[in-house]
Amino acid sequence: MSSIKFPGEQQKISPFRKTLLNRCQKEFFREKTDEEAVLKKIDELNARTDLTENQRTIEMEDLLYQRSKLKKKMLGNINFIGELFNLGMLSSKIILTQCIVNLLGKRDQQGKVDDEVVECLSKLYTTVGKKLEDECNDEVKKNMFDKTWNEFKGLAIDARYPYRIRFM
């Protein structure tokens, strides 16, 4: 995937690589707004009184199906981002600051990270963990990696999470 570098030649980023990385970044940050839109529709559906129970059930199933599709898409995107890092197309700085810190920052009013986000973090650490730890050789990156890893490990002992999430 990487191009041949000649001495004295400036490294150019191919249009494909740039487009691919921009698309990944856009999808990563868009997922939160898509999830919020579905949750807003669920709240609106629960507030409606003009629907029969059967209609409400059908619409709720549709919204839950949309939420399930978003979850699968998010997990796939996280896995793809991890593989891009493994191929050297993303730096450890981007994984730490843009992905992991951003995911750990997605908390609700009680300070709990969403179950799907914990699942994404687990998938990301599984995909990039060893290489990320190896690349965090300077003090700043090492401290950030240790901080985020310890925060992630702390979720495993938090009793607010179901066992399925705690044992990931």
C-alpha positions in Angstrom: 0.0 0.0 0.0 2.9 2.4 0.6 4.6 4.0 -2.3 8.3 3.9 -3.1 10.2 6.8 -1.8 13.2 8.2 -3.7 15.8 10.4 -2.1 15.2 14.1 -2.5 11.6 13.5 -3.6 8.9 15.0 -1.4 6.4 12.4 -0.2 3.1 12.9 -1.9 -0.1 11.6 -0.5 -2.1 9.8 -3.2 -5.6 11.2 -3.8 -7.0 7.7 -3.1 -5.3 7.6 0.4 -6.4 11.1 1.2 -10.0 10.4 0.2 -10.0 7.1 2.1 -8.7 8.7 5.3 -11.1 11.6 5.0 -14.1 9.3 4.5 -13.1 7.2 7.5 -12.8 10.3 9.7 -16.1 11.6 8.5 -17.8 8.3 9.2 -16.2 8.0 12.6 -17.5 11.4 13.7 -20.9 11.1 12.0 -21.9 8.0 13.9 -22.6 9.9 17.0 -25.1 12.2 15.3 -26.8 9.3 13.5 -27.2 7.5 16.9 -28.6 10.6 18.5 -31.1 11.0 15.6 -32.3 7.4 16.1 -32.6 7.9 19.9 -34.5 11.1 19.4 -37.0 9.2 17.1 -37.4 6.5 19.8 -38.2 9.2 22.4 -40.7 10.9 20.0 -42.3 7.5 19.3 -42.7 6.8 23.0 -44.3 10.2 23.5 -46.9 9.8 20.7 -50.3 8.8 21.9 -52.1 8.6 18.5 -50.7 5.1 17.6 -52.1 1.7 18.4 -50.0 -0.7 20.3 -49.4 -2.7 17.1 -48.3 0.3 15.1 -46.0 1.4 18.0 -44.4 -2.0 18.1 -43.8 -2.1 14.4 -42.2 1.4 14.4 -40.1 0.6 17.5 -38.8 -2.6 15.9 -37.8 -0.6 12.8 -36.0 2.0 14.9 -34.2 -0.7 16.9 -33.2 -2.4 13.6 -31.8 1.0 12.4 -29.8 1.3 15.7 -28.5 -2.3 15.3 -27.3 -1.4 11.7 -25.6 1.7 13.0 -23.8 -0.4 15.7 -22.6 -2.9 13.1 -21.4 -0.1 10.9 -19.6 1.5 13.8 -17.9 -1.7 14.7 -16.9 -2.3 11.1 -15.5 1.2 10.8 -13.5 0.8 14.0 -12.1 -2.4 12.7 -11.2 -0.8 9.4 -9.5 2.1 11.2 -7.5 -0.4 13.2 -6.4 -2.2 10.1 -5.4 1.1 8.5 -3.2 1.7 11.5 -1.7 -1.8 11.2 -0.8 -1.0 7.6 0.9 2.2 8.6 -1.7 4.5 7.0 -2.6 6.1 10.4 -0.3 7.2 13.1 -0.4 6.2 16.8 -1.2 9.8 17.6 -4.4 9.7 15.6 -5.4 6.4 17.2 -4.8 7.7 20.7 -6.1 11.3 20.4 -8.8 11.0 17.8 -10.2 7.5 18.3 -9.6 6.2 21.8 -9.8 9.5 23.7 -12.9 10.4 21.6 -14.6 7.1 22.4 -13.8 7.2 26.1 -15.2 10.7 26.1 -18.7 9.5 25.0 -20.4 9.3 28.4 -24.0 9.8 29.5 -25.2 12.0 32.3 -24.2 9.4 34.9 -20.6 9.3 33.6 -21.1 5.8 32.0 -19.6 5.0 28.6 -22.2 3.5 26.3 -22.1 -0.3 25.9 -21.6 -0.1 22.1 -18.7 2.3 22.7 -17.0 -0.1 25.1 -17.5 -2.8 22.5 -15.8 -0.6 19.9 -12.9 0.2 22.3 -12.5 -3.5 22.9 -12.4 -4.2 19.1 -9.9 -1.3 18.6 -7.6 -2.5 21.3 -7.8 -6.0 20.0 -6.9 -4.9 16.5 -4.1 -2.3 17.3 -3.1 -3.0 20.9 0.3 -4.6 20.5 1.5 -2.4 17.7 0.1 0.7 19.4 1.9 -0.1 22.6 5.2 -0.8 20.7 4.9 2.6 18.9 4.3 4.6 22.1 8.0 4.9 22.8 8.2 8.5 23.8 7.1 9.7 27.2 4.0 11.7 26.1 2.5 8.9 24.0 3.4 6.3 26.6 1.6 8.3 29.3 -1.4 8.8 27.1 -1.5 5.1 26.2 -1.2 4.1 29.8 -3.9 6.6 30.9 -6.4 5.4 28.3 -5.6 1.7 28.8 -6.1 2.1 32.6 -9.4 4.0 32.0 -10.5 1.2 29.7 -9.5 -1.5 32.2 -11.4 0.4 34.9 -14.6 -0.2 32.9 -14.2 -3.9 33.6 -14.7 -3.5 37.3 -17.5 -1.0 37.1 -20.6 -2.8 38.3 -22.9 -0.5 36.2 -22.0 -2.5 33.1 -23.4 -5.9 32.3 -21.1 -8.9 32.5 -21.0 -9.2 28.7 -19.4 -5.8 28.5 -17.2 -6.2 31.6 -15.5 -9.3 30.2 -14.6 -8.0 26.8 
